[in-house]
Amino acid sequence: MKNYEQPFDLIFSLGDDCACSYYLREFKLQNASYPLDWVGWAPIECAVSLIVSDFKDFLAIDSFEPASYPNPAAADTTHGFYKNKKSGLYTAHDFPVGIPLDQALPEVEEKYNRRIKRFYTDIAKARKIMFVWLSKVSKISDKTLIEQYERLKNKFPNQEITCLILENDSSMKPLEFKETQITKNITKIVFDNVSYDVSNPFSEWRGNRQNIEAVFSRFRLKTSKEILLRRFLFGIVKAACLFIPLHSVRNKWRKKMKVKLLGE
């Protein structure tokens, strides 16, 4: 696999689930939260459609219906699993269990409106952008990938858009990769991204960390001095929070500062 020498200004997850953003963050390829980070389990066309429509009707309350989590052993038991009937996407980390949907929605709306605004604001200031799709199950045709790339490029004509598509083949050996350059701006890499430590069922959603790290280590993200300073300040805040005696107050303050300093 070739390495990308020039760093990207922004790297975003397109899905197809939380693992993509999780690893982008772990390997320092994402500096803030964006609207598609923790939703997914739907075709790539659904994510692209939201982006090109400015997330129209993304949070309409009549769009949500309860659904079954794909792997109950790895489920977030503190939140309900819902399907958005209009977008086709599922959400697993937004609506707390035991709170009616209409009561939980205002806080969820505030969070996503903040992330949607940040998404378009950051793109407007960037030049080189990469969208990443990491899927354990989906196989996407070259035709579909080219169509979705063109939709993104038409939406952001002033940016240099790259798409990285990561698909699974469980029969491949550790650190074995098949890379295809579909177009100049679309790269597909197939490898075993599913295998995990079966002794810990909760790690199933993370997939094959070793192989995913090998792929993501090829890329770099520009990180400004301001972002480094914000990370440093949040470290100080976390340490200071340990001296707040009430757990609820401590968590509330930490969450507030995480939004302010780290762009959650």
C-alpha positions in Angstrom: 0.0 0.0 0.0 1.2 3.5 -0.8 1.5 6.2 1.7 -0.1 9.6 1.3 2.6 12.2 1.9 0.4 15.3 1.9 -1.8 15.7 5.0 -5.5 16.2 4.7 -7.2 19.3 6.1 -10.2 17.2 7.2 -11.1 13.6 7.3 -14.7 12.5 7.9 -16.5 9.2 8.5 -19.3 8.2 6.1 -20.0 5.0 8.1 -21.1 2.4 7.9 -21.1 2.4 11.7 -19.3 3.9 14.7 -16.1 2.0 14.2 -14.9 4.3 11.4 -15.0 7.5 13.5 -13.7 5.6 16.6 -10.5 4.6 14.7 -10.1 8.0 13.0 -10.1 9.5 16.5 -7.8 6.9 18.0 -5.2 7.3 15.2 -5.4 11.2 15.4 -7.2 11.6 12.0 -10.2 13.4 13.4 -10.2 16.4 15.7 -13.9 17.1 16.4 -17.3 15.4 16.2 -19.5 15.5 13.1 -23.0 14.4 12.3 -22.3 11.0 10.8 -19.8 9.7 13.4 -22.2 7.7 15.6 -25.0 6.7 13.2 -24.9 4.2 10.3 -25.9 0.7 9.3 -27.2 1.9 6.0 -25.9 2.1 2.4 -23.4 4.8 1.5 -26.0 6.5 -0.6 -28.0 7.4 2.5 -25.0 9.2 4.1 -24.2 11.1 0.9 -27.8 12.1 0.4 -27.9 13.7 3.9 -24.7 15.6 3.1 -25.9 17.0 -0.2 -29.3 17.9 1.2 -27.8 19.8 4.2 -29.2 17.0 6.5 -32.8 17.9 5.6 -35.4 16.2 7.9 -32.5 14.4 9.7 -34.1 14.9 13.1 -37.8 15.0 12.3 -39.5 13.1 15.2 -41.9 11.2 13.0 -38.9 9.7 11.2 -37.8 7.5 14.1 -39.0 4.0 14.9 -37.5 1.4 17.3 -35.3 -1.2 15.8 -33.3 -4.3 16.8 -29.6 -3.9 17.4 -27.5 -6.0 14.9 -25.4 -7.5 17.7 -27.2 -7.5 21.0 -24.0 -8.6 22.9 -22.3 -5.4 21.8 -25.2 -3.0 22.3 -25.2 0.3 24.1 -27.7 -0.7 26.8 -28.0 2.9 28.1 -29.6 4.1 24.8 -32.3 2.9 22.4 -31.6 1.7 18.9 -33.8 3.6 16.3 -34.1 3.6 12.6 -34.6 6.9 10.8 -37.2 6.0 8.1 -36.5 9.0 6.0 -32.7 8.8 5.8 -32.3 5.0 6.3 -29.7 5.5 9.0 -29.8 4.0 12.5 -28.8 5.6 15.7 -27.6 3.7 18.8 -26.2 6.4 21.1 -28.6 9.3 21.1 -31.9 8.5 22.9 -31.5 7.4 26.5 -33.5 4.4 27.6 -36.5 5.2 29.8 -36.9 8.8 28.4 -39.8 9.3 25.8 -38.5 10.2 22.4 -40.2 13.6 22.3 -38.6 14.5 25.7 -35.1 13.4 24.6 -35.2 15.0 21.2 -34.4 18.6 22.1 -31.0 17.7 23.6 -30.3 15.4 20.6 -31.3 18.2 18.2 -29.0 20.7 19.9 -26.1 18.3 19.6 -26.6 17.4 16.0 -27.3 21.0 14.9 -24.0 21.9 16.5 -22.2 19.1 14.6 -23.9 19.8 11.3 -23.0 23.5 11.5 -19.4 22.6 12.3 -19.3 20.1 9.4 -20.1 22.7 6.7 -18.1 25.5 8.4 -15.0 23.3 8.6 -15.4 22.2 5.0 -15.7 25.8 3.8 -12.3 26.5 5.3 -10.6 23.4 4.0 -9.0 22.4 0.7 -8.0 18.7 0.9 -10.8 16.5 2.4 -11.1 12.7 2.7 -14.3 10.8 3.3 -13.9 7.3 4.7 -16.3 4.4 4.5 -15.4 1.4 6.7 -17.8 -1.6 6.4 -17.7 -5.1 7.7 -20.5 -6.3 5.4 -21.2 -4.0 2.4 -19.7 -4.5 -1.0 -20.1 -1.4 -3.2 -19.8 -1.4 -7.0 -17.4 0.9 -8.7 -20.3 2.5 -10.5 -22.0 3.4 -7.2 -18.8 4.7 -5.7 -18.1 7.0 -8.7 -21.7 8.2 -8.6 -21.5 9.0 -4.9 -18.1 10.7 -5.3 -19.6 12.9 -8.1 -22.4 13.9 -5.7 -19.9 15.0 -3.1 -17.8 16.8 -5.6 -20.8 18.7 -7.0 -21.7 19.7 -3.4 -18.2 20.9 -2.6 -16.8 22.1 -6.0 -14.0 24.2 -4.4 -12.5 21.4 -2.4 -10.2 18.5 -3.4 -12.3 15.4 -2.4 -10.9 12.0 -1.9 -12.8 8.9 -1.0 -11.3 5.9 0.9 -13.4 2.7 0.8 -12.5 -0.1 3.2 -14.3 -3.4 2.7 -14.0 -6.8 4.4 -12.8 -10.1 3.2 -12.5 -12.4 6.2 -10.5 -15.0 4.2 -7.5 -12.8 3.9 -4.4 -13.2 6.1 -3.3 -10.7 8.8 -1.8 -7.6 7.2 -2.8 -8.8 3.7 -4.4 -6.0 1.7 -5.9 -5.7 -1.8 -5.8 -2.1 -3.0 -7.7 -0.8 -6.1 -7.4 2.7 -7.5 -11.0 3.1 -8.9 -10.3 6.6 -10.0 -7.7 9.2 -9.2 -9.7 10.2 -6.1 -11.3 6.9 -5.1 -9.3 4.2 -3.4 -10.7 0.8 -2.3 -8.8 -1.4 0.1 -10.1 -4.9 0.9 -8.8 -6.8 4.0 -10.0 -8.6 7.0 -11.4 -5.8 9.1 -13.8 -8.1 11.1 -11.7 -10.5 13.2 -11.6 -9.6 16.9 -11.0 -11.1 20.3 -14.0 -13.4 20.7 -13.5 -13.6 24.4 -14.8 -10.0 24.6 -18.1 -9.8 22.6 -18.3 -6.0 23.2 -15.2 -5.6 21.0 -17.0 -7.1 18.0 -18.0 -3.6 16.7 -14.4 -2.5 16.6 -13.3 -5.3 14.3 -9.7 -5.9 13.4 -7.7 -3.2 15.1 -4.3 -4.4 13.8 -5.3 -4.3 10.1 -7.3 -1.0 10.5 -4.3 0.7 12.1 -2.1 -0.5 9.3 -4.4 1.3 6.8 -4.9 4.5 8.7 -1.2 4.9 9.5 -0.7 5.8 5.9 -2.6 9.0 6.2 -2.0 12.3 8.1 -4.2 15.1 9.2 -3.2 18.7 9.6 -3.4 19.7 13.3 -3.2 23.3 14.2 -1.5 24.8 17.2 -5.0 25.9 18.4 -6.2 22.3 18.4 -3.2 21.1 20.3 -3.7 23.9 22.9 -7.4 22.9 23.2 -6.4 19.3 23.9 -3.9 20.4 26.5 -6.4 22.6 28.2 -9.0 19.8 28.3 -6.4 17.6 30.0 -6.1 20.2 32.7 -9.9 20.4 33.0 -10.2 16.6 33.4 -7.6 16.7 36.1 -9.4 19.6 37.9 -12.7 17.8 37.7 -11.4 15.1 40.0 -11.6 17.6 42.8 -15.4 18.1 42.3 -17.0 15.9 44.9 -20.5 15.4 43.3 -20.3 12.8 40.5 -23.3 14.4 38.6 -21.8 17.9 38.8 -18.4 16.6 37.8 -19.8 14.8 34.7 -21.8 17.8 33.7 -18.9 20.2 33.9 -16.6 17.7 32.0 -19.2 17.3 29.2 -19.6 21.1 28.9 -15.9 21.7 28.6 -15.5 18.8 26.1 -18.0 20.5 23.8 -16.3 23.8 24.2 -12.7 22.7 23.9 -12.8 19.5 21.8 -15.8 20.2 19.5 -18.1 17.4 20.7 
